[in-house]
Amino acid sequence: MTSSDIKAKATEFGFDICGVAPAVDHPELKFYREWLERGYAGEMAYLHRTADRRADVRQVVPSAQTVIVTGTIYNTDRPYSTESADPNRAQIARYAWGDDYHDVIGERMESLLSWMRERSPEPFAARAYVDTGPVQERVYAQHAGVGWIGKNTCVINPEIGSWIFLAAIICSLPLEVDAPSLDQCGTCTLCIEACPTQAIVAPGVLDSTRCISYLTIELKGDIPATHGAGIGSHVYGCDICQEVCPWNAVAPKSSAPAWQPRPAWDRVDLLTLAERTDEALTAALRGSPMKRTKIQGLRRNVAAALKNVGADPRVRPGALSSK
């Protein structure tokens, strides 16, 4: 079984790109601890707890020799949120429009890994992760030739842009590795300049505590007043730093049903979202990545967004409170 065999099978299972990186001590892995020490992880304590394992995949699979990285396009046929002239439109990060990628891609990864085990003449150690394991996927994606880490900290591929889900298989197989991707951001700083909360504090360095995605998803308490206005009409995540990226100007779109916007989130306005019952929101959140913030968190975000755009007097009393 070769790297080419695995890449071909990955395509059959629905992945748009696949590469192989060596499981070695890549220089980019070392910055992680400094990032934590700066306090940029905020309330995400799990990032501290798994720091040792995230520093080297061989802490996860001791016999690891390679890391197989896959990329899946989730860009869909909808206008970018920054193109919407309606300030009352609820802005939702496009990765959350459809089904939960952890489940969809997780099944594909397990299928790929099962095929690898059946095909390999010898048993091997392996672990598959979809954004939930102690793996710095972006570093391995760069060294697997999937794309470089852009100034906005997203992995960018010159052919398909950055609207991609990453997943990884850490394994003990001595596969042929790919050449690493080269940084092609050049002198462009559009992503840094466009961030409403100045969360990109340096090229490739994100202060999560200022990031709209963190503030609307990971933060469990009240949104700090210092960043409240910067959230604008975002109610779950943010895509601004990707939307302004030139590499996404002609990014391909996926027709996969899993990534198409659910009716509940498709170009929904803030007022409509605010007036939905808990029952309706519970149904919409089922099987969605947006369930991470729960109803209470989503209502908090909608209330903050309505305040930013000027709360509509038509909002019925108690509409923003979980019942």
Secondary structure as GFF3:
##gff-version 3
##sequence-region A 1 323
A	DSSP	alpha_helix	3	12	.	.	.	ID=ss1
A	DSSP	beta_strand	17	22	.	.	.	ID=ss2
A	DSSP	three_ten_helix	27	30	.	.	.	ID=ss3
A	DSSP	alpha_helix	31	37	.	.	.	ID=ss4
A	DSSP	alpha_helix	45	49	.	.	.	ID=ss5
A	DSSP	alpha_helix	51	54	.	.	.	ID=ss6
A	DSSP	three_ten_helix	57	59	.	.	.	ID=ss7
A	DSSP	beta_strand	66	73	.	.	.	ID=ss8
A	DSSP	three_ten_helix	81	83	.	.	.	ID=ss9
A	DSSP	beta_strand	91	92	.	.	.	ID=ss10
A	DSSP	three_ten_helix	94	96	.	.	.	ID=ss11
A	DSSP	alpha_helix	101	119	.	.	.	ID=ss12
A	DSSP	beta_strand	126	129	.	.	.	ID=ss13
A	DSSP	alpha_helix	137	143	.	.	.	ID=ss14
A	DSSP	beta_strand	148	149	.	.	.	ID=ss15
A	DSSP	beta_strand	155	156	.	.	.	ID=ss16
A	DSSP	beta_strand	164	171	.	.	.	ID=ss17
A	DSSP	alpha_helix	190	194	.	.	.	ID=ss18
A	DSSP	beta_strand	200	202	.	.	.	ID=ss19
A	DSSP	beta_strand	205	206	.	.	.	ID=ss20
A	DSSP	three_ten_helix	208	210	.	.	.	ID=ss21
A	DSSP	alpha_helix	212	213	.	.	.	ID=ss22
A	DSSP	pi_helix	214	218	.	.	.	ID=ss23
A	DSSP	alpha_helix	225	228	.	.	.	ID=ss24
A	DSSP	three_ten_helix	229	231	.	.	.	ID=ss25
A	DSSP	beta_strand	234	236	.	.	.	ID=ss26
A	DSSP	alpha_helix	240	243	.	.	.	ID=ss27
A	DSSP	three_ten_helix	246	248	.	.	.	ID=ss28
A	DSSP	three_ten_helix	257	259	.	.	.	ID=ss29
A	DSSP	alpha_helix	270	274	.	.	.	ID=ss30
A	DSSP	alpha_helix	278	285	.	.	.	ID=ss31
A	DSSP	three_ten_helix	289	292	.	.	.	ID=ss32
A	DSSP	alpha_helix	294	309	.	.	.	ID=ss33
###
